[in-house]
Amino acid sequence: MYKVIRDKLNKLKDRELIAIIDEGRSRKRKEKCRIKNIYGRIFTIEIDDKVLSFSYSDLICETIILKLV
């Protein structure tokens, strides 16, 4: 399953995306981002010169949702 997620992330790499991040307690934020790096079980995104890391399970649980602009 991780290979499928990694392949989908590779297709989105270096494209402008919208990240919808669940911050808990019914708080969500939308930010423009780009996928910076993809590793074995995590990936990093860049938002306003900040780098955040998420695991593939965050995508499965919808803690983060990535959409094309």
PDB file with one MODEL, atoms N, CA, C and O in Angstrom:
MODEL        1
ATOM      1  N   MET A   1       0.827  -1.197   0.000  1.00  0.00           N
ATOM      2  CA  MET A   1       0.000   0.000   0.000  1.00  0.00           C
ATOM      3  C   MET A   1       0.872   1.262   0.000  1.00  0.00           C
ATOM      4  O   MET A   1       0.521   2.264  -0.624  1.00  0.00           O
ATOM      5  N   TYR A   2       2.012   1.208   0.704  1.00  0.00           N
ATOM      6  CA  TYR A   2       2.865   2.388   0.750  1.00  0.00           C
ATOM      7  C   TYR A   2       3.441   2.718  -0.624  1.00  0.00           C
ATOM      8  O   TYR A   2       3.678   3.885  -0.936  1.00  0.00           O
ATOM      9  N   LYS A   3       3.667   1.691  -1.446  1.00  0.00           N
ATOM     10  CA  LYS A   3       4.185   1.930  -2.787  1.00  0.00           C
ATOM     11  C   LYS A   3       3.169   2.707  -3.625  1.00  0.00           C
ATOM     12  O   LYS A   3       3.552   3.578  -4.406  1.00  0.00           O
ATOM     13  N   VAL A   4       1.898   2.405  -3.474  1.00  0.00           N
ATOM     14  CA  VAL A   4       0.845   3.115  -4.208  1.00  0.00           C
ATOM     15  C   VAL A   4       0.820   4.582  -3.794  1.00  0.00           C
ATOM     16  O   VAL A   4       0.715   5.467  -4.644  1.00  0.00           O
ATOM     17  N   ILE A   5       0.916   4.842  -2.496  1.00  0.00           N
ATOM     18  CA  ILE A   5       0.908   6.223  -1.989  1.00  0.00           C
ATOM     19  C   ILE A   5       2.155   6.963  -2.470  1.00  0.00           C
ATOM     20  O   ILE A   5       2.077   8.117  -2.890  1.00  0.00           O
ATOM     21  N   ARG A   6       3.295   6.294  -2.406  1.00  0.00           N
ATOM     22  CA  ARG A   6       4.553   6.926  -2.841  1.00  0.00           C
ATOM     23  C   ARG A   6       4.497   7.269  -4.331  1.00  0.00           C
ATOM     24  O   ARG A   6       4.974   8.329  -4.738  1.00  0.00           O
ATOM     25  N   ASP A   7       3.918   6.381  -5.150  1.00  0.00           N
ATOM     26  CA  ASP A   7       3.785   6.654  -6.583  1.00  0.00           C
ATOM     27  C   ASP A   7       2.888   7.863  -6.845  1.00  0.00           C
ATOM     28  O   ASP A   7       3.188   8.686  -7.709  1.00  0.00           O
ATOM     29  N   LYS A   8       1.788   7.970  -6.097  1.00  0.00           N
ATOM     30  CA  LYS A   8       0.890   9.115  -6.264  1.00  0.00           C
ATOM     31  C   LYS A   8       1.569  10.409  -5.838  1.00  0.00           C
ATOM     32  O   LYS A   8       1.393  11.445  -6.479  1.00  0.00           O
ATOM     33  N   LEU A   9       2.352  10.352  -4.746  1.00  0.00           N
ATOM     34  CA  LEU A   9       3.077  11.543  -4.296  1.00  0.00           C
ATOM     35  C   LEU A   9       4.134  11.955  -5.316  1.00  0.00           C
ATOM     36  O   LEU A   9       4.347  13.147  -5.539  1.00  0.00           O
ATOM     37  N   ASN A  10       4.789  10.991  -5.929  1.00  0.00           N
ATOM     38  CA  ASN A  10       5.799  11.312  -6.955  1.00  0.00           C
ATOM     39  C   ASN A  10       5.189  12.050  -8.136  1.00  0.00           C
ATOM     40  O   ASN A  10       5.836  12.915  -8.725  1.00  0.00           O
ATOM     41  N   LYS A  11       3.948  11.719  -8.489  1.00  0.00           N
ATOM     42  CA  LYS A  11       3.264  12.417  -9.574  1.00  0.00           C
ATOM     43  C   LYS A  11       2.945  13.865  -9.200  1.00  0.00           C
ATOM     44  O   LYS A  11       2.865  14.729 -10.074  1.00  0.00           O
ATOM     45  N   LEU A  12       2.762  14.132  -7.901  1.00  0.00           N
ATOM     46  CA  LEU A  12       2.414  15.479  -7.438  1.00  0.00           C
ATOM     47  C   LEU A  12       3.628  16.321  -7.073  1.00  0.00           C
ATOM     48  O   LEU A  12       3.503  17.525  -6.848  1.00  0.00           O
ATOM     49  N   LYS A  13       4.798  15.703  -7.014  1.00  0.00           N
ATOM     50  CA  LYS A  13       6.004  16.423  -6.596  1.00  0.00           C
ATOM     51  C   LYS A  13       6.294  17.583  -7.536  1.00  0.00           C
ATOM     52  O   LYS A  13       6.135  17.463  -8.751  1.00  0.00           O
ATOM     53  N   ASP A  14       6.719  18.702  -6.971  1.00  0.00           N
ATOM     54  CA  ASP A  14       7.074  19.934  -7.687  1.00  0.00           C
ATOM     55  C   ASP A  14       5.890  20.609  -8.368  1.00  0.00           C
ATOM     56  O   ASP A  14       6.088  21.440  -9.254  1.00  0.00           O
ATOM     57  N   ARG A  15       4.678  20.276  -7.979  1.00  0.00           N
ATOM     58  CA  ARG A  15       3.488  20.964  -8.486  1.00  0.00           C
ATOM     59  C   ARG A  15       2.879  21.743  -7.336  1.00  0.00           C
ATOM     60  O   ARG A  15       3.040  21.377  -6.172  1.00  0.00           O
ATOM     61  N   GLU A  16       2.186  22.807  -7.662  1.00  0.00           N
ATOM     62  CA  GLU A  16       1.553  23.627  -6.632  1.00  0.00           C
ATOM     63  C   GLU A  16       0.294  22.925  -6.143  1.00  0.00           C
ATOM     64  O   GLU A  16      -0.573  22.545  -6.931  1.00  0.00           O
ATOM     65  N   LEU A  17       0.212  22.760  -4.826  1.00  0.00           N
ATOM     66  CA  LEU A  17      -0.885  22.028  -4.205  1.00  0.00           C
ATOM     67  C   LEU A  17      -1.554  22.859  -3.127  1.00  0.00           C
ATOM     68  O   LEU A  17      -0.998  23.845  -2.644  1.00  0.00           O
ATOM     69  N   ILE A  18      -2.748  22.446  -2.763  1.00  0.00           N
ATOM     70  CA  ILE A  18      -3.429  22.972  -1.583  1.00  0.00           C
ATOM     71  C   ILE A  18      -3.391  21.871  -0.535  1.00  0.00           C
ATOM     72  O   ILE A  18      -3.833  20.751  -0.792  1.00  0.00           O
ATOM     73  N   ALA A  19      -2.869  22.182   0.640  1.00  0.00           N
ATOM     74  CA  ALA A  19      -2.851  21.231   1.750  1.00  0.00           C
ATOM     75  C   ALA A  19      -3.926  21.648   2.748  1.00  0.00           C
ATOM     76  O   ALA A  19      -3.942  22.785   3.219  1.00  0.00           O
ATOM     77  N   ILE A  20      -4.813  20.730   3.062  1.00  0.00           N
ATOM     78  CA  ILE A  20      -5.808  20.944   4.102  1.00  0.00           C
ATOM     79  C   ILE A  20      -5.347  20.117   5.291  1.00  0.00           C
ATOM     80  O   ILE A  20      -5.385  18.887   5.260  1.00  0.00           O
ATOM     81  N   ILE A  21      -4.910  20.811   6.345  1.00  0.00           N
ATOM     82  CA  ILE A  21      -4.286  20.160   7.492  1.00  0.00           C
ATOM     83  C   ILE A  21      -5.239  20.212   8.676  1.00  0.00           C
ATOM     84  O   ILE A  21      -5.700  21.285   9.068  1.00  0.00           O
ATOM     85  N   ASP A  22      -5.531  19.046   9.241  1.00  0.00           N
ATOM     86  CA  ASP A  22      -6.385  18.939  10.419  1.00  0.00           C
ATOM     87  C   ASP A  22      -5.519  19.177  11.657  1.00  0.00           C
ATOM     88  O   ASP A  22      -4.601  18.408  11.942  1.00  0.00           O
ATOM     89  N   GLU A  23      -5.822  20.243  12.380  1.00  0.00           N
ATOM     90  CA  GLU A  23      -5.029  20.590  13.560  1.00  0.00           C
ATOM     91  C   GLU A  23      -5.687  20.132  14.853  1.00  0.00           C
ATOM     92  O   GLU A  23      -5.198  20.451  15.937  1.00  0.00           O
ATOM     93  N   GLY A  24      -6.776  19.396  14.763  1.00  0.00           N
ATOM     94  CA  GLY A  24      -7.460  18.896  15.949  1.00  0.00           C
ATOM     95  C   GLY A  24      -8.484  19.891  16.470  1.00  0.00           C
ATOM     96  O   GLY A  24      -8.449  21.075  16.134  1.00  0.00           O
ATOM     97  N   ARG A  25      -9.390  19.394  17.289  1.00  0.00           N
ATOM     98  CA  ARG A  25     -10.446  20.225  17.887  1.00  0.00           C
ATOM     99  C   ARG A  25     -11.205  21.043  16.852  1.00  0.00           C
ATOM    100  O   ARG A  25     -11.454  22.233  17.046  1.00  0.00           O
ATOM    101  N   SER A  26     -11.566  20.399  15.762  1.00  0.00           N
ATOM    102  CA  SER A  26     -12.359  21.014  14.687  1.00  0.00           C
ATOM    103  C   SER A  26     -11.665  22.204  14.021  1.00  0.00           C
ATOM    104  O   SER A  26     -12.328  23.098  13.495  1.00  0.00           O
ATOM    105  N   ARG A  27     -10.336  22.211  14.044  1.00  0.00           N
ATOM    106  CA  ARG A  27      -9.582  23.277  13.370  1.00  0.00           C
ATOM    107  C   ARG A  27      -8.878  22.697  12.158  1.00  0.00           C
ATOM    108  O   ARG A  27      -8.156  21.705  12.253  1.00  0.00           O
ATOM    109  N   LYS A  28      -9.099  23.328  11.030  1.00  0.00           N
ATOM    110  CA  LYS A  28      -8.414  22.938   9.799  1.00  0.00           C
ATOM    111  C   LYS A  28      -7.862  24.194   9.154  1.00  0.00           C
ATOM    112  O   LYS A  28      -8.461  25.266   9.239  1.00  0.00           O
ATOM    113  N   ARG A  29      -6.729  24.054   8.517  1.00  0.00           N
ATOM    114  CA  ARG A  29      -6.172  25.201   7.804  1.00  0.00           C
ATOM    115  C   ARG A  29      -5.821  24.786   6.380  1.00  0.00           C
ATOM    116  O   ARG A  29      -5.434  23.647   6.119  1.00  0.00           O
ATOM    117  N   LYS A  30      -5.967  25.737   5.476  1.00  0.00           N
ATOM    118  CA  LYS A  30      -5.632  25.533   4.069  1.00  0.00           C
ATOM    119  C   LYS A  30      -4.404  26.359   3.748  1.00  0.00           C
ATOM    120  O   LYS A  30      -4.334  27.543   4.076  1.00  0.00           O
ATOM    121  N   GLU A  31      -3.454  25.736   3.114  1.00  0.00           N
ATOM    122  CA  GLU A  31      -2.220  26.425   2.732  1.00  0.00           C
ATOM    123  C   GLU A  31      -1.784  25.966   1.347  1.00  0.00           C
ATOM    124  O   GLU A  31      -2.015  24.816   0.973  1.00  0.00           O
ATOM    125  N   LYS A  32      -1.160  26.850   0.588  1.00  0.00           N
ATOM    126  CA  LYS A  32      -0.519  26.455  -0.660  1.00  0.00           C
ATOM    127  C   LYS A  32       0.825  25.835  -0.306  1.00  0.00           C
ATOM    128  O   LYS A  32       1.534  26.330   0.570  1.00  0.00           O
ATOM    129  N   CYS A  33       1.166  24.757  -0.986  1.00  0.00           N
ATOM    130  CA  CYS A  33       2.414  24.069  -0.650  1.00  0.00           C
ATOM    131  C   CYS A  33       2.974  23.351  -1.874  1.00  0.00           C
ATOM    132  O   CYS A  33       2.346  23.302  -2.932  1.00  0.00           O
ATOM    133  N   ARG A  34       4.157  22.804  -1.703  1.00  0.00           N
ATOM    134  CA  ARG A  34       4.803  21.932  -2.678  1.00  0.00           C
ATOM    135  C   ARG A  34       5.420  20.762  -1.913  1.00  0.00           C
ATOM    136  O   ARG A  34       5.919  20.931  -0.800  1.00  0.00           O
ATOM    137  N   ILE A  35       5.382  19.595  -2.510  1.00  0.00           N
ATOM    138  CA  ILE A  35       6.047  18.440  -1.910  1.00  0.00           C
ATOM    139  C   ILE A  35       7.541  18.612  -2.136  1.00  0.00           C
ATOM    140  O   ILE A  35       8.000  18.767  -3.267  1.00  0.00           O
ATOM    141  N   LYS A  36       8.281  18.584  -1.053  1.00  0.00           N
ATOM    142  CA  LYS A  36       9.723  18.821  -1.136  1.00  0.00           C
ATOM    143  C   LYS A  36      10.485  17.505  -1.330  1.00  0.00           C
ATOM    144  O   LYS A  36      11.267  17.384  -2.273  1.00  0.00           O
ATOM    145  N   ASN A  37      10.268  16.526  -0.456  1.00  0.00           N
ATOM    146  CA  ASN A  37      10.967  15.236  -0.529  1.00  0.00           C
ATOM    147  C   ASN A  37      10.001  14.111  -0.187  1.00  0.00           C
ATOM    148  O   ASN A  37       9.022  14.304   0.534  1.00  0.00           O
ATOM    149  N   ILE A  38      10.302  12.934  -0.721  1.00  0.00           N
ATOM    150  CA  ILE A  38       9.516  11.739  -0.435  1.00  0.00           C
ATOM    151  C   ILE A  38      10.489  10.666   0.033  1.00  0.00           C
ATOM    152  O   ILE A  38      11.458  10.343  -0.654  1.00  0.00           O
ATOM    153  N   TYR A  39      10.217  10.122   1.208  1.00  0.00           N
ATOM    154  CA  TYR A  39      11.075   9.099   1.800  1.00  0.00           C
ATOM    155  C   TYR A  39      10.281   7.797   1.938  1.00  0.00           C
ATOM    156  O   TYR A  39       9.154   7.692   1.455  1.00  0.00           O
ATOM    157  N   GLY A  40      10.877   6.822   2.595  1.00  0.00           N
ATOM    158  CA  GLY A  40      10.267   5.501   2.745  1.00  0.00           C
ATOM    159  C   GLY A  40       8.855   5.510   3.295  1.00  0.00           C
ATOM    160  O   GLY A  40       7.968   4.896   2.701  1.00  0.00           O
ATOM    161  N   ARG A  41       8.616   6.182   4.405  1.00  0.00           N
ATOM    162  CA  ARG A  41       7.292   6.208   5.004  1.00  0.00           C
ATOM    163  C   ARG A  41       6.798   7.612   5.357  1.00  0.00           C
ATOM    164  O   ARG A  41       5.712   7.775   5.913  1.00  0.00           O
ATOM    165  N   ILE A  42       7.599   8.615   5.031  1.00  0.00           N
ATOM    166  CA  ILE A  42       7.188   9.999   5.290  1.00  0.00           C
ATOM    167  C   ILE A  42       7.455  10.855   4.057  1.00  0.00           C
ATOM    168  O   ILE A  42       8.187  10.458   3.150  1.00  0.00           O
ATOM    169  N   PHE A  43       6.853  12.026   4.044  1.00  0.00           N
ATOM    170  CA  PHE A  43       7.120  13.004   2.991  1.00  0.00           C
ATOM    171  C   PHE A  43       7.135  14.374   3.634  1.00  0.00           C
ATOM    172  O   PHE A  43       6.549  14.577   4.697  1.00  0.00           O
ATOM    173  N   THR A  44       7.803  15.309   2.991  1.00  0.00           N
ATOM    174  CA  THR A  44       7.882  16.671   3.516  1.00  0.00           C
ATOM    175  C   THR A  44       7.249  17.624   2.517  1.00  0.00           C
ATOM    176  O   THR A  44       7.339  17.437   1.303  1.00  0.00           O
ATOM    177  N   ILE A  45       6.602  18.656   3.062  1.00  0.00           N
ATOM    178  CA  ILE A  45       6.033  19.706   2.234  1.00  0.00           C
ATOM    179  C   ILE A  45       6.595  21.041   2.696  1.00  0.00           C
ATOM    180  O   ILE A  45       6.976  21.206   3.856  1.00  0.00           O
ATOM    181  N   GLU A  46       6.641  21.981   1.779  1.00  0.00           N
ATOM    182  CA  GLU A  46       7.151  23.314   2.085  1.00  0.00           C
ATOM    183  C   GLU A  46       6.003  24.311   2.005  1.00  0.00           C
ATOM    184  O   GLU A  46       5.337  24.437   0.977  1.00  0.00           O
ATOM    185  N   ILE A  47       5.785  25.019   3.119  1.00  0.00           N
ATOM    186  CA  ILE A  47       4.759  26.053   3.208  1.00  0.00           C
ATOM    187  C   ILE A  47       5.447  27.319   3.705  1.00  0.00           C
ATOM    188  O   ILE A  47       5.953  27.347   4.827  1.00  0.00           O
ATOM    189  N   ASP A  48       5.469  28.356   2.890  1.00  0.00           N
ATOM    190  CA  ASP A  48       6.062  29.644   3.276  1.00  0.00           C
ATOM    191  C   ASP A  48       7.441  29.481   3.908  1.00  0.00           C
ATOM    192  O   ASP A  48       7.683  29.984   5.006  1.00  0.00           O
ATOM    193  N   ASP A  49       8.337  28.789   3.229  1.00  0.00           N
ATOM    194  CA  ASP A  49       9.717  28.557   3.687  1.00  0.00           C
ATOM    195  C   ASP A  49       9.814  27.734   4.961  1.00  0.00           C
ATOM    196  O   ASP A  49      10.877  27.691   5.579  1.00  0.00           O
ATOM    197  N   LYS A  50       8.727  27.076   5.370  1.00  0.00           N
ATOM    198  CA  LYS A  50       8.762  26.136   6.492  1.00  0.00           C
ATOM    199  C   LYS A  50       8.591  24.744   5.917  1.00  0.00           C
ATOM    200  O   LYS A  50       7.810  24.545   4.986  1.00  0.00           O
ATOM    201  N   VAL A  51       9.309  23.787   6.460  1.00  0.00           N
ATOM    202  CA  VAL A  51       9.200  22.406   6.003  1.00  0.00           C
ATOM    203  C   VAL A  51       8.491  21.598   7.083  1.00  0.00           C
ATOM    204  O   VAL A  51       8.918  21.572   8.237  1.00  0.00           O
ATOM    205  N   LEU A  52       7.403  20.940   6.693  1.00  0.00           N
ATOM    206  CA  LEU A  52       6.637  20.093   7.601  1.00  0.00           C
ATOM    207  C   LEU A  52       6.691  18.662   7.100  1.00  0.00           C
ATOM    208  O   LEU A  52       6.687  18.422   5.892  1.00  0.00           O
ATOM    209  N   SER A  53       6.743  17.708   8.023  1.00  0.00           N
ATOM    210  CA  SER A  53       6.772  16.307   7.608  1.00  0.00           C
ATOM    211  C   SER A  53       5.497  15.606   8.048  1.00  0.00           C
ATOM    212  O   SER A  53       4.937  15.895   9.105  1.00  0.00           O
ATOM    213  N   PHE A  54       5.058  14.682   7.215  1.00  0.00           N
ATOM    214  CA  PHE A  54       3.872  13.891   7.478  1.00  0.00           C
ATOM    215  C   PHE A  54       4.163  12.450   7.082  1.00  0.00           C
ATOM    216  O   PHE A  54       5.004  12.190   6.221  1.00  0.00           O
ATOM    217  N   SER A  55       3.467  11.524   7.711  1.00  0.00           N
ATOM    218  CA  SER A  55       3.614  10.116   7.341  1.00  0.00           C
ATOM    219  C   SER A  55       2.539   9.749   6.329  1.00  0.00           C
ATOM    220  O   SER A  55       1.561  10.476   6.150  1.00  0.00           O
ATOM    221  N   TYR A  56       2.731   8.626   5.679  1.00  0.00           N
ATOM    222  CA  TYR A  56       1.733   8.163   4.719  1.00  0.00           C
ATOM    223  C   TYR A  56       0.418   7.853   5.428  1.00  0.00           C
ATOM    224  O   TYR A  56      -0.653   7.996   4.838  1.00  0.00           O
ATOM    225  N   SER A  57       0.489   7.431   6.682  1.00  0.00           N
ATOM    226  CA  SER A  57      -0.741   7.147   7.431  1.00  0.00           C
ATOM    227  C   SER A  57      -1.539   8.423   7.690  1.00  0.00           C
ATOM    228  O   SER A  57      -2.755   8.354   7.867  1.00  0.00           O
ATOM    229  N   ASP A  58      -0.885   9.585   7.716  1.00  0.00           N
ATOM    230  CA  ASP A  58      -1.614  10.852   7.828  1.00  0.00           C
ATOM    231  C   ASP A  58      -2.498  11.073   6.607  1.00  0.00           C
ATOM    232  O   ASP A  58      -3.584  11.640   6.727  1.00  0.00           O
ATOM    233  N   LEU A  59      -2.050  10.634   5.439  1.00  0.00           N
ATOM    234  CA  LEU A  59      -2.875  10.721   4.240  1.00  0.00           C
ATOM    235  C   LEU A  59      -4.051   9.751   4.313  1.00  0.00           C
ATOM    236  O   LEU A  59      -5.173  10.089   3.936  1.00  0.00           O
ATOM    237  N   ILE A  60      -3.781   8.545   4.801  1.00  0.00           N
ATOM    238  CA  ILE A  60      -4.841   7.539   4.909  1.00  0.00           C
ATOM    239  C   ILE A  60      -5.914   7.978   5.898  1.00  0.00           C
ATOM    240  O   ILE A  60      -7.106   7.806   5.642  1.00  0.00           O
ATOM    241  N   CYS A  61      -5.491   8.546   7.029  1.00  0.00           N
ATOM    242  CA  CYS A  61      -6.432   8.997   8.073  1.00  0.00           C
ATOM    243  C   CYS A  61      -7.001  10.381   7.794  1.00  0.00           C
ATOM    244  O   CYS A  61      -7.837  10.875   8.551  1.00  0.00           O
ATOM    245  N   GLU A  62      -6.553  11.007   6.713  1.00  0.00           N
ATOM    246  CA  GLU A  62      -6.980  12.332   6.298  1.00  0.00           C
ATOM    247  C   GLU A  62      -6.636  13.419   7.312  1.00  0.00           C
ATOM    248  O   GLU A  62      -7.381  14.386   7.471  1.00  0.00           O
ATOM    249  N   THR A  63      -5.512  13.257   7.990  1.00  0.00           N
ATOM    250  CA  THR A  63      -4.962  14.330   8.811  1.00  0.00           C
ATOM    251  C   THR A  63      -4.464  15.438   7.906  1.00  0.00           C
ATOM    252  O   THR A  63      -4.466  16.611   8.280  1.00  0.00           O
ATOM    253  N   ILE A  64      -4.036  15.056   6.712  1.00  0.00           N
ATOM    254  CA  ILE A  64      -3.673  16.014   5.669  1.00  0.00           C
ATOM    255  C   ILE A  64      -4.308  15.550   4.347  1.00  0.00           C
ATOM    256  O   ILE A  64      -4.301  14.363   4.022  1.00  0.00           O
ATOM    257  N   ILE A  65      -4.840  16.488   3.619  1.00  0.00           N
ATOM    258  CA  ILE A  65      -5.431  16.220   2.304  1.00  0.00           C
ATOM    259  C   ILE A  65      -4.714  17.115   1.301  1.00  0.00           C
ATOM    260  O   ILE A  65      -4.613  18.325   1.503  1.00  0.00           O
ATOM    261  N   LEU A  66      -4.223  16.528   0.234  1.00  0.00           N
ATOM    262  CA  LEU A  66      -3.509  17.280  -0.798  1.00  0.00           C
ATOM    263  C   LEU A  66      -4.356  17.336  -2.056  1.00  0.00           C
ATOM    264  O   LEU A  66      -4.857  16.313  -2.524  1.00  0.00           O
ATOM    265  N   LYS A  67      -4.516  18.549  -2.606  1.00  0.00           N
ATOM    266  CA  LYS A  67      -5.284  18.753  -3.832  1.00  0.00           C
ATOM    267  C   LYS A  67      -4.495  19.637  -4.777  1.00  0.00           C
ATOM    268  O   LYS A  67      -3.746  20.510  -4.340  1.00  0.00           O
ATOM    269  N   LEU A  68      -4.660  19.412  -6.063  1.00  0.00           N
ATOM    270  CA  LEU A  68      -4.041  20.280  -7.060  1.00  0.00           C
ATOM    271  C   LEU A  68      -4.750  21.633  -7.067  1.00  0.00           C
ATOM    272  O   LEU A  68      -5.954  21.722  -6.825  1.00  0.00           O
ATOM    273  N   VAL A  69      -3.983  22.677  -7.348  1.00  0.00           N
ATOM    274  CA  VAL A  69      -4.554  24.023  -7.410  1.00  0.00           C
ATOM    275  C   VAL A  69      -5.364  24.156  -8.678  1.00  0.00           C
ATOM    276  O   VAL A  69      -5.938  25.215  -8.936  1.00  0.00           O
TER     277      VAL A  69
ENDMDL
END
